[in-house]
Amino acid sequence: PMHRWAAAHGASFVEVGPWYRAQWYARPGETGWREGVDREALAVRASVGVCDVSTLGKIEVVGPGAAALLDLVYANTISTLATGRVRYGLMLREDGFVLDDGTVARLAEDRFFVTTTTVNAGKVMAHMEWCHQALRPELDVSLLSVTDAWAQVSIAGPNSRELAAAVIDPGPDLSDAAFPHMACREVTVGGVSARLYRLSFSGERAYELGVPADYGEALMDRLVAGGATPYGTEALGVLRIEKGHPAGGELNGQTTARDLGLGRMISTRKDSIGRRLAERPALVDPARPVLVGLAPVDSATPLRAGAHLFEPGAEATTANDLGHVTSACFSPTLGTPIALALLSGGAERIGTRI
């Protein structure tokens, strides 16, 4: 919905699944993409930024059986989620490996709003439909793909609450007591029905605001006029690597919840797709590579995604391979390159050299 707006504001685009997404927004006088990305990331950390997240998959799960179906397809429990609250959800394949992650918002007793990663939106929709039709056909539930119906933006940074309050129509109390982390509510923006979610992909105070798709460009205009810096997927990647949040490089079809440090999310009080096979001996082996953060000792040497990891001085052979770098960037906040990696015995190696 905001593609033309992004193009008019200097965006360079990148293919993500079936979409073009704004990768960064060039400004006059900037000499390269890194300069723009650093500026965008620092703006989020220091004040407030806005990112178009409309391409995230969006599915409404509606009906008396909605909670039961979501309990089946998510590893963690969804049925206990209160109305007006949001929960991070992890979805496993039948073989126990991670399929996708996202958020689940409970809008009413029998209505949920689910988000998926951009690339896996169609795959997750098909998976959920299969689980309903083949495994639990007795459930009274409907699945509606509403990705195209909503223009959605992330409003992130220490000044995000003030900007969100200025954009939505007066009335809702956005204080921490009234609207805490992982809350959601229906609001209006210029009289138009909208949905506000308090959740963060970057670690800062952040909100996501969804409006009907036709109002996306007008919403971006209002947010930028209110002082927000637009940021693209490169800065978004920097922010989430700083936070340590797994994304595409880590959700590669070969990782388990335990590999990503999310093993405690798998509920043992209910059954769910992939729960049993996630307990196979090879998948709970303590030597499996697990998620860690890396920084260069000299604070300057770039780290490269795909690089393999070895003990210092070890010969670079397959037999000595301990893992690999999954995502890397330069962190303008820390002033050094940083990376996420999957490293064998990683939990015990925190603070050591590799």
TIRO-177821 format. One line per field, with one value per residue (C-alpha): x, y, z; residue in three letters. Coordinates in steps of 0.001 Angstrom, whole numbers. Layout:
% residues N
u: (X, ...)
v: (Y, ...)
w: (Z, ...)
rest: (ALA, ...)
This chain:
% residues 354
u: (0, 2891, 5048, 4508, 5062, 8374, 9536, 8737, 10792, 14028, 13605, 15782, 13857, 14681, 12697, 11254, 9017, 6430, 6989, 9345, 10217, 11979, 15573, 16677, 15768, 18526, 18994, 20787, 24486, 24759, 27607, 26399, 23779, 25560, 25368, 21612, 21141, 23240, 21207, 17919, 18962, 20307, 17082, 15076, 17399, 17452, 13945, 11359, 11245, 8524, 8858, 6352, 5540, 2476, 4066, 3959, 1450, -1849, -4461, -7695, -8752, -12417, -14964, -15666, -12821, -10215, -8302, -8200, -6819, -4137, -3125, -2551, -469, 1604, 4128, 3167, -315, -2600, -5964, -4993, -4345, -6664, -8735, -6818, -3428, -733, 1595, 4728, 4060, 6372, 5160, 6906, 6856, 5748, 9432, 10048, 11985, 10816, 8405, 7708, 7287, 5031, 2477, -1054, -3459, -6776, -9310, -12327, -13139, -13570, -11329, -7538, -5226, -2084, 1037, 3657, 6988, 6717, 8253, 6219, 2767, 1361, 3054, 1664, -1835, -1748, -370, -3100, -5811, -4404, -4338, -7968, -9293, -7237, -6581, -9369, -12281, -14768, -13630, -15960, -13360, -12644, -9269, -9127, -6006, -6093, -2493, -3620, -6386, -4160, -1446, 645, 3567, 5970, 6451, 9638, 11873, 11796, 9392, 7058, 4267, 4074, 3889, 1281, -839, -571, -1688, -4637, -7831, -7995, -9371, -7321, -4951, -1528, 182, 2133, -524, -3413, -1632, 1313, 3778, 1981, -1418, -3707, -6828, -9053, -8601, -9457, -7173, -8957, -12218, -11004, -11098, -7587, -5772, -2901, -526, 2244, 5073, 8681, 11013, 13860, 13988, 12895, 9449, 7404, 3911, 2367, -539, -2757, -5205, -7231, -4874, -6256, -5160, -1536, 48, -1898, -799, 2879, 2522, 1089, 3760, 6659, 5077, 5016, 8792, 9386, 12306, 11297, 13552, 13856, 14632, 18413, 18025, 15337, 17891, 20503, 18043, 16928, 20519, 21373, 18384, 19338, 16000, 16078, 14774, 15335, 19002, 18196, 14759, 16375, 14445, 17306, 16861, 14777, 13229, 16032, 18679, 17226, 16995, 13211, 12886, 10828, 8105, 7196, 4295, 4262, 706, -887, -187, 933, 2347, 6008, 6189, 6966, 9517, 11243, 12265, 14283, 17759, 19565, 17456, 18174, 21876, 23839, 26423, 23903, 24775, 22779, 22229, 24974, 26105, 29534, 31674, 35211, 37948, 39397, 35935, 36659, 36979, 33738, 31863, 30387, 27166, 27984, 31470, 32302, 33459, 36481, 38545, 41415, 44293, 42265, 42571, 39583, 38231, 34777, 35812, 36668, 33611, 31668, 28974, 28448, 27476, 23783, 23305, 25820, 25825, 27586, 25981, 26101, 24806, 27761, 30253, 31386, 30405, 28214, 26643, 24384, 25650, 24820, 27712, 28137, 28114, 27440, 25891, 29124, 31255, 29829, 32771, 35304, 37088, 36240)
v: (0, 2412, 1462, 4721, 6691, 4909, 5422, 9121, 9385, 7943, 4247, 1562, -1697, -5356, -8469, -10215, -13124, -11795, -8165, -5265, -3729, -450, -1408, 2102, 5736, 7777, 11420, 14173, 14276, 10683, 8863, 5272, 2913, 2372, 6047, 5988, 2752, 4025, 7237, 5336, 2899, 5675, 7653, 4722, 4320, 8068, 9258, 7528, 5790, 4268, 1136, -270, -3823, -4308, -7314, -9465, -12254, -11529, -14191, -13825, -17017, -16775, -19042, -21041, -23448, -20769, -21110, -24917, -24777, -22267, -24460, -27253, -25266, -23262, -24872, -22531, -22170, -19623, -20489, -18834, -15488, -12775, -10586, -7392, -9087, -10279, -13283, -14200, -17539, -20251, -22727, -26079, -28359, -31959, -33010, -30724, -27980, -24354, -23440, -19785, -17229, -14242, -12701, -13694, -10979, -11909, -9361, -11156, -14491, -16087, -13861, -13850, -11820, -13774, -12380, -14450, -13681, -12087, -15015, -17736, -16127, -18464, -21522, -20831, -20211, -23537, -25323, -23955, -24865, -28408, -28764, -27705, -29739, -32923, -33079, -31168, -30878, -30904, -27450, -24584, -22103, -20005, -18759, -15497, -14194, -10423, -9508, -7174, -5595, -3784, -1170, -1626, 380, -95, 3011, 2384, 4349, 6154, 8770, 6241, 6590, 10340, 9961, 7188, 9303, 12288, 10275, 8330, 10128, 11416, 9124, 5942, 5891, 4723, 4795, 1702, 825, 1056, -221, -2422, -4319, -6961, -5249, -4460, -2385, -926, 2814, 5359, 7563, 10530, 8715, 5590, 2299, 1073, -1402, -599, -3253, -2624, -4896, -4529, -6183, -3831, -3887, -259, 837, 246, -58, -1382, 559, -986, 920, -169, -413, 2623, 4872, 3688, 6619, 9170, 7451, 7600, 11296, 11983, 9974, 11639, 15074, 14211, 13814, 10146, 8981, 6330, 3284, 237, -3454, -2931, -776, -3158, -5960, -3988, -3325, -6927, -8266, -5816, -7199, -10823, -11612, -14558, -13976, -15387, -16264, -18241, -19576, -21502, -24766, -26474, -24989, -26084, -23961, -25067, -24023, -20502, -20325, -20714, -24269, -23230, -22011, -25592, -26406, -29883, -29420, -29829, -31521, -29514, -30064, -31119, -31384, -35104, -35169, -32102, -34423, -36774, -37400, -35651, -32526, -32241, -33119, -30611, -30367, -28920, -25396, -22771, -19051, -16718, -13155, -12282, -9151, -8764, -8541, -5466, -3823, -3238, -6427, -7007, -10234, -12054, -14049, -17599, -17587, -20805, -20929, -22766, -22906, -20384, -21998, -24988, -26069, -24985, -28452, -29968, -32055, -28897, -26901, -25633, -23590, -20537, -16866, -16483, -12681, -9832, -6045, -2929, -1612, 2209, 2086, -11, 1328, -2148, -4961, -7583, -10859, -13709, -17247, -20873, -22315, -25788, -25551, -21858, -21345, -22483, -20342, -16949, -14640, -16812, -16361, -18302)
w: (0, 659, -2335, -4229, -1031, -430, -4011, -3794, -587, -1979, -1187, -2730, -2938, -2345, -3236, -170, -1087, -3567, -2540, -3027, 333, 1027, 1903, 2899, 2154, 535, 1520, -450, 336, 1546, -147, 159, 1513, 4849, 5679, 5230, 7168, 10091, 10170, 10183, 12917, 15148, 14684, 16054, 19044, 19794, 18903, 16686, 13311, 11144, 9033, 6546, 7743, 5544, 3816, 6959, 6472, 8215, 8948, 10896, 12688, 13599, 15242, 18404, 17500, 16781, 20060, 19802, 16257, 17251, 20184, 17667, 15167, 17671, 20000, 22834, 24310, 22659, 24250, 27555, 25859, 27201, 24907, 24158, 24509, 22072, 22343, 20401, 18723, 17412, 14806, 14215, 11206, 11707, 11931, 14923, 13152, 13254, 10470, 11284, 14025, 14490, 16816, 17783, 18957, 20565, 19372, 20888, 22504, 19071, 16867, 16537, 14299, 13375, 11708, 9875, 8263, 4826, 2935, 4676, 4566, 1918, 3395, 6861, 5516, 3652, 6729, 8981, 6460, 6229, 10009, 10131, 7218, 7669, 11416, 13178, 10704, 13596, 14708, 13805, 12559, 9470, 8231, 6298, 4575, 5144, 4241, 1454, 3525, 6019, 5686, 8805, 10161, 13033, 15190, 17182, 19517, 22863, 21470, 19841, 22418, 21958, 18174, 18337, 20694, 18352, 15313, 16710, 17596, 21215, 23884, 24384, 27352, 26134, 29523, 30536, 33098, 30637, 27520, 28537, 26378, 24246, 24437, 21505, 21000, 18325, 17754, 15075, 12995, 11459, 12048, 10243, 12178, 13009, 15253, 17593, 18922, 21428, 20364, 19291, 16804, 17704, 21509, 21858, 22949, 19808, 18393, 15215, 13765, 11119, 8933, 5882, 2903, 1082, 3957, 4113, 2283, 4324, 7528, 6518, 5706, 9161, 10953, 9133, 9627, 13334, 13382, 12530, 10377, 7821, 7949, 5717, 6013, 6361, 9469, 10699, 10354, 12288, 15110, 15428, 15339, 18126, 20029, 19254, 17612, 15142, 11627, 8137, 8575, 11709, 10695, 7862, 8091, 9934, 13415, 16379, 19102, 21437, 18897, 18996, 22775, 22621, 23886, 26896, 24542, 23625, 25923, 27462, 28739, 25310, 22005, 19011, 15553, 15813, 19619, 19775, 16964, 18430, 21278, 19063, 20536, 17676, 18162, 21885, 21610, 23762, 20976, 18491, 17310, 19224, 18772, 20032, 19414, 17988, 17942, 16541, 19154, 17449, 17123, 13439, 11374, 9403, 10107, 7111, 7041, 5975, 7494, 9381, 12993, 14415, 17573, 17395, 15493, 14309, 10689, 8603, 7836, 8010, 11004, 12975, 11901, 14945, 13207, 11040, 11034, 10195, 10141, 10288, 10201, 11429, 14602, 14666, 18252, 19437, 16881, 15836, 13486, 15191, 14141, 15149, 14708, 15366, 17398, 18846, 22642, 22287, 25723, 27368, 25054, 26010, 26687, 24864, 21522, 18381)
rest: (PRO, MET, HIS, ARG, TRP, ALA, ALA, ALA, HIS, GLY, ALA, SER, PHE, VAL, GLU, VAL, GLY, PRO, TRP, TYR, ARG, ALA, GLN, TRP, TYR, ALA, ARG, PRO, GLY, GLU, THR, GLY, TRP, ARG, GLU, GLY, VAL, ASP, ARG, GLU, ALA, LEU, ALA, VAL, ARG, ALA, SER, VAL, GLY, VAL, CYS, ASP, VAL, SER, THR, LEU, GLY, LYS, ILE, GLU, VAL, VAL, GLY, PRO, GLY, ALA, ALA, ALA, LEU, LEU, ASP, LEU, VAL, TYR, ALA, ASN, THR, ILE, SER, THR, LEU, ALA, THR, GLY, ARG, VAL, ARG, TYR, GLY, LEU, MET, LEU, ARG, GLU, ASP, GLY, PHE, VAL, LEU, ASP, ASP, GLY, THR, VAL, ALA, ARG, LEU, ALA, GLU, ASP, ARG, PHE, PHE, VAL, THR, THR, THR, THR, VAL, ASN, ALA, GLY, LYS, VAL, MET, ALA, HIS, MET, GLU, TRP, CYS, HIS, GLN, ALA, LEU, ARG, PRO, GLU, LEU, ASP, VAL, SER, LEU, LEU, SER, VAL, THR, ASP, ALA, TRP, ALA, GLN, VAL, SER, ILE, ALA, GLY, PRO, ASN, SER, ARG, GLU, LEU, ALA, ALA, ALA, VAL, ILE, ASP, PRO, GLY, PRO, ASP, LEU, SER, ASP, ALA, ALA, PHE, PRO, HIS, MET, ALA, CYS, ARG, GLU, VAL, THR, VAL, GLY, GLY, VAL, SER, ALA, ARG, LEU, TYR, ARG, LEU, SER, PHE, SER, GLY, GLU, ARG, ALA, TYR, GLU, LEU, GLY, VAL, PRO, ALA, ASP, TYR, GLY, GLU, ALA, LEU, MET, ASP, ARG, LEU, VAL, ALA, GLY, GLY, ALA, THR, PRO, TYR, GLY, THR, GLU, ALA, LEU, GLY, VAL, LEU, ARG, ILE, GLU, LYS, GLY, HIS, PRO, ALA, GLY, GLY, GLU, LEU, ASN, GLY, GLN, THR, THR, ALA, ARG, ASP, LEU, GLY, LEU, GLY, ARG, MET, ILE, SER, THR, ARG, LYS, ASP, SER, ILE, GLY, ARG, ARG, LEU, ALA, GLU, ARG, PRO, ALA, LEU, VAL, ASP, PRO, ALA, ARG, PRO, VAL, LEU, VAL, GLY, LEU, ALA, PRO, VAL, ASP, SER, ALA, THR, PRO, LEU, ARG, ALA, GLY, ALA, HIS, LEU, PHE, GLU, PRO, GLY, ALA, GLU, ALA, THR, THR, ALA, ASN, ASP, LEU, GLY, HIS, VAL, THR, SER, ALA, CYS, PHE, SER, PRO, THR, LEU, GLY, THR, PRO, ILE, ALA, LEU, ALA, LEU, LEU, SER, GLY, GLY, ALA, GLU, ARG, ILE, GLY, THR, ARG, ILE)
